Each structure stands twice: as C-alpha cells, then as structure tokens.
C-alpha cells in the first residue's frame, strides 16, 4: 500500500472527506500495481521453468559428426519424450549401433524411399521405422549421406510407472512385473516404453522438436565403451560387414540388450585394466 499521508496532510482540515476519497483511490492504484507485479513475477517464473525443460538439449552441432563418432557420443546422453498430457519420460542411452549407408543399412547403394528419407536429411533428424510389422525402431541421422545411429537401449530415469504401463499393454504374461532394467533393454522395448512411433515422431528435428529430444546427460569414458558386431543383421550383409564392430554399449550397464563378453575382454585389455 502506498503511504500518502505526508501529501494528504497538505489538504485543509475541512476537507476530511476528500482526504478519505483520495486515500481510497490511491489504495486501489497500489493494489492494482502490486497485482500486476505478482503476475509479472509468475510469468517470469513460468518462462524460466519452461526454459529449464530444454536447457540441456543437444544442439544441431552435436549431431553433425560422422556416424561412428555420433554413435559413441550418444552413450550417456538422455533421451526425453514429452507425452500429450505433458508428462516427461526419459532414459540414459546405453547402447547404439552405427549404419553407414553401406551393407545392412536401409540406404545401401544410395537407395532413397519414402520410408528411409530421414537418413538423407539434416543431422539430428529422427528416423522411425517398423520391424516385424509391430515394433518401432528409433534412429537419428548423422553427418554423411544415408547414415544414422540406432538407439538400442536406455536406462530408465523418469516416468518408470508410465513406461511399465506402456510395455504391459502387449505382454501376454503379466504375472511377473517388469523390472526397471528390462523396460528399455532393446530397440523395440524402448520405443514402446516411451510411446515412440513413425506416425508421431518420424523426420523430427531433435534439436528443436517439442515432443522428443536428447539432452547432455553423462559423459562416458572411452575405456568404458564396448565395441562389437551389430545384432540382427544376418542376411542383409556380407561376412565382412557382419563382424564390423559397429555396436557400442556402456560396459557393466545392466540395461544393455545383450552383452558381448569377448568384446568386453578386448576392451579391458586395450584400456590396460586387469
């Protein structure tokens, strides 16, 4: 409330009613100003909160690197999915695979179709496709013609209850509850848990999209990254490419889809650990 007593004292004593009216008006003005200040503060807080949601989002420059480098760099980063009701699901990326536009890639020999067009778009573009007619796979384009990285597994961080509900819809045997480590331990599992499908999230720019993006997360030491052959590409690649170490995962993480113990031993020897 504004204190106008010093000013009002200058009015003659016989104008007491005018003093009261003046004070009432001033009080109304004071209340209006205070109310607007409160609204501005609320707006500022809301804006700050909204900004914080994406403040750790990875920018376009992060994705603009060769496929293998991006596949390794994505380990430890956080995939974020915002549902229609505003709830946030997220998971730490613990396993990836690189597809270089050669054998086993949908873009092999420069093949462009409506399905794989995202592989030829700007780095950071999501590429979502269906396998076995029922499971979606999430990829992100990298630097290089027809190159992308498949996200194979996540370590759930936020929204585990919702993830469990999503995963349970398709399960026949619900007698055994899903363990957190099994929620996103495979490319089809993670998309199901986070409700990611082609209709909603294909060809999205992950550096700007509001429904899905990737945040900075944790850094992973090179000595903790296991490199091994990819999974499930038999019949789509020659023996040479079948054994290329283009799958990468964080050693010791229980959410990885499948361990490669031989590759882990090699990683251990190369890092000088006993």
Buried (B, 14 or more C-beta within 10 A) or exposed (E): EEEBEEEBEEEEEEEEEEBEEBBEEBEEEBEEEEEEEEEEEEEEEEEEEEEEBBEBBBEEEBBBBBBBEBBBBBBBBBBBBBBEEEEEBBBBBBBBBBBBBBBBBBBBEEBEEEBBBBBBBEBBBBBBBBEEEEBBBBBBBBBBEBBBBBBBBBBBBBBBEBBBEBBEEEEEEEEEEBEBBBBBBBBBBBBBBBBBBBEBBBEBBBBEBEBBBBBEBEEBEEEBBBBBBBBEBEEBBEEEBBEBBBBBBBBEBEBBBEBBEEBBEBBBEEEEEE
